[in-house]
Amino acid sequence: MARTVEGRNGLTRGPGWRATEDDRNMTAAAFDNFPLSPRRLARLEGWGMAVESLSYLYRPRTVEEIHDVFETARRHGVAVAFRGGGRSYGDASLNQDGIVLDLTGMDRILSWDAETGIVETEPGVTIEKLWKSTIADGWWPPVVSGTMFTTMAGCAAMNIHGKNNFQAGTFGRHVLEFDLLTPKGEHLTCSPDSNAELYRSAIGGFGMLGCFTRLKLQLKKVHSGRLMVEAFRTRSMEEMTNEVLERVPDSDYLVGWIDCIAGGRNSGRGVVHQAKYLDEGVDPHPEDTLRVSAQELPSKLFGVFPKSLMWWPLSFFVNDLGMRMVNAAKFHSGALQPEGHRYTQSHAGFAFLLDYVPNWKWSYRPGGLIQYQSFVPKDRASAVFGQLLRTSRDAGMPSYLGVLKRHLPDGFLMTHAVDGFSLALDFRVTESRRRQLWDLCHRMDRIVLDNGGRFYFAKDATLQKEAVERFFPEETLETFTALKARCDPENLLQTNLSRRLFGDRFGG
Ligand SMILES: Cc1cc2nc3c(=O)[nH]c(=O)nc-3n(C[C@H](O)[C@H](O)[C@H](O)COP(=O)(O)OP(=O)(O)OC[C@H]3O[C@@H](n4cnc5c(N)ncnc54)[C@H](O)[C@@H]3O)c2cc1C
């Protein structure tokens, strides 16, 4: 049975624990008994920099090397976690005191068919590498995250959603087949028709059932490198959800930005961006717009200021007053364009807005940020989200960025989706208010759960085990636990998140 952190070195670790120098020395000392090289010790962070852990880092290049690491872990009784691009906001790819398998070295595109749009990749291929390899042939990844630095396996393990969830479903819908190496030693090919239960459970299974070693995906045909975009302002959360619902039939992508700081009659105001693919023949020069160079995000702001340095001036605005100004400016700048104004934008420009300023998260240093994303049925969403905004403002910790999306249920076992909306809220973490922020999240959890809502592990750092037991039906948890026992009987696969949210459900 793989050992877990607690009880081994006696450290007390509450929610959002951060390792100190002493912790690191103690952890290293605790590992003296193990023949795993201390040279492998690495401090890894969740993407939001608010949670971290110390682990033994391995970078396999082949399936055999992954297999060997499973054996090493088994021999020494330590747990193993997988890590792709490390873009999950919280502790989903952290594993305190255990092994972290960084799969980014397995990043080959194994096959590409420009006629059918079917691609086979190793697990560590990023969305960036994928679109850059296929767009000139007129194919775009059907579902992408707001950053292009996530990997195929990370996207499958979390079953990510895009701004087109209401239309394209989640990432998993487009995975035709994958190979999964289980700790038990099986290397299984899974598809909707073969090992179907494993297929619908490993997708979204947050790395608990085995390692994706190959993924086969169907991409989306596009006839231009540009999208037709329209932006419009909405004055309340209710107006936003209604507008989004109304526009769904005429949209390929829809995303709402919300000013979470404005209160009173401005509460919930925001801007919605709607985008559509261009039909064949509309773009007179697709061969130009589909070039990678026509998609690249500019490296300088206003053609002068290097974007790589932008995080630094941004950091002066990452406080309540600065963000109040930024949010108000963003909302009012929408008025500069006439309602119904349309423009075209590249796929990468529209999809990866958050990559425009490299390392923008550094402006949240030293404490980092967490994202709180809840999914709420559509008839209750605007009221619940309004309540979340008020609750966070009243607690003196307003969110600095709020993003709304429309979702539909999917058929995957550990699904986070509902027929409704999600609201993703970014919160700054500071040492002095860390505990209050975690308490605030737990208060908001209760509001969401009382209204039939769900949560998403890729974004989570604060949820508690009881919450997971409320939003997943017991039958679902039992099915997943039974499958885990089949694929990973010794509970070798663990992460900080799995221990936090599932405790000893998967084994001690
Ligand atoms: C700026 C930003 C924007 C984002 N926007 C969105 C968005 O729009 N929609 C959305 O859904 N998510 C979004 N995310 C979250 C992100 O898409 C997910 O967290 C995704 O899982 C990250 O992929 P990764 O490769 O970085 O995986 P990691 O974060 O490294 O790992 C994620 C999970 O995958 C598991 N895993 C990794 N490799 C394997 C493997 N080979 N086999 C089995 N399991 C494996 C890990 O153990 C972990 O549980 C965003 C994140 C950021 C930072």
The ligand as an ORCA input file, in Angstrom:
! r2SCAN-3c Opt
* xyz 0 1
  C      -4.845     30.225    -17.613
  C      -5.630     28.935    -17.537
  C      -6.823     28.813    -18.240
  C      -7.554     27.619    -18.160
  N      -8.720     27.530    -18.864
  C      -9.460     26.404    -18.776
  C     -10.672     26.272    -19.499
  O     -11.080     27.177    -20.232
  N     -11.371     25.122    -19.366
  C     -10.935     24.099    -18.578
  O     -11.621     23.077    -18.513
  N      -9.782     24.185    -17.903
  C      -9.039     25.309    -17.984
  N      -7.859     25.398    -17.298
  C      -7.436     24.251    -16.498
  C      -6.633     23.249    -17.338
  O      -7.178     23.087    -18.603
  C      -6.639     21.893    -16.660
  O      -6.164     22.001    -15.353
  C      -5.810     20.842    -17.409
  O      -6.028     19.599    -16.809
  C      -4.332     21.190    -17.343
  O      -3.615     20.322    -18.169
  P      -2.093     20.011    -17.837
  O      -1.500     19.302    -18.994
  O      -1.421     21.248    -17.394
  O      -2.257     18.971    -16.655
  P      -1.814     19.050    -15.126
  O      -2.421     20.252    -14.516
  O      -0.363     18.858    -15.020
  O      -2.566     17.751    -14.596
  C      -3.984     17.701    -14.598
  C      -4.448     16.295    -14.221
  O      -4.085     15.400    -15.255
  C      -3.425     14.282    -14.701
  N      -2.501     13.787    -15.745
  C      -1.510     14.462    -16.355
  N      -0.903     13.663    -17.254
  C      -1.524     12.459    -17.185
  C      -1.338     11.195    -17.858
  N      -0.389     11.020    -18.790
  N      -2.185     10.190    -17.565
  C      -3.167     10.333    -16.620
  N      -3.359     11.481    -15.950
  C      -2.549     12.524    -16.238
  C      -2.728     14.830    -13.471
  O      -2.425     13.836    -12.526
  C      -3.785     15.777    -12.944
  O      -4.735     15.098    -12.180
  C      -7.084     26.549    -17.370
  C      -5.880     26.668    -16.679
  C      -5.151     27.849    -16.769
  C      -3.854     27.967    -16.022
*
